[in-house]
Amino acid sequence: MIALISQPDSPAGQAALRQVISGMTRPRIGYIAAEPDPQWHYFEPVRAMYRRLGAGEVHYLELEQRFDADTAQRVLECDLIHLSGGNTYRFLAGLQTRNLLLPLKRHGESGGALVGVSAGAMVLTPSIDTASLCGDPNSVELDDTQGANLLPFLFLPHAQPQLKTAAAALARHHCYPVAMCDDHSALLIQGSEVLPLGQPEWLAAPLQSA
C-alpha cells in the first residue's frame, strides 16, 4: 500500500498512516530524509509516531555527506519506507545520485509499503514539476525532474484553489492527471484502487479506481 500525504499531523494524514501500518506486526521502518537532519529534528518525531503505531526498528538514511550504503540496503529491506518532506528538487537529486529511484519503484511494485509526505510523495510520481507550485526553489539546479514513476498521476501537496490553473497546465503538458491535496487530504493506493481521504481534487481525467 502507498500513502501520499500532504500534512501528516492532519486527521487524514494520521488515518492514512494507520491504514498503511495496520495488519503489520512490529514492522521495520526505513526513513529517507529529503535533506540532512543531523540533529534528527524532523526524524525523531516521525520515529516516535511509528513506535506509537507499533513499529519495531526505524532506520534513518541521509542521501548527502552522511550517506551509508549499508544503511541504504537495510532501508530498502524494510517493511515500510517513509520518504520525508523537504525540498523536492534536493530530494530527487539525492535519490538520483544514490540510484535509489528504481529500487523504490520495485519496492512498491512488489507490495512493499511506501509513505510519501509532501516532497516524498512527489518523488514517487512521474514528475516533480508540481513542486514549483508549492514554492520549492530548484536550488540544486536539477534538470531531470522525472520521479520514480510508480504512480500514473502527478501529486500536488499543500494545494490551494488559486493553483488550479497552473496545475491543469501541468496535467496537459505531462498527459497525467494531477491530484491536488490540501493539508486536510491524503490518498491511499492499493494496486489500481485509489482511496481519497479528506477532499482531494483531480484535474484532467481522474485516475479510475478498480
Secondary structure, 3 states (H helix, E strand, C coil): CEEEECCCCCHHHHHHHHHHHCCCCCCCEEEECCCCCCCCCCHHHHHHHHHHCCCCCEEEECCCCCCCHHHHHHHHCCCEEEECCCCHHHHHHHHHHCCCHHHHHHHHHCCCEEEEECHHHHCCCCECHHHHHHCCCCCCCCCCCECCCCCCCEEEECCCHHHHHHHHHHHHHHCCCEEEECCCCEEEEECCEEEEECCCEEECCCCCCC
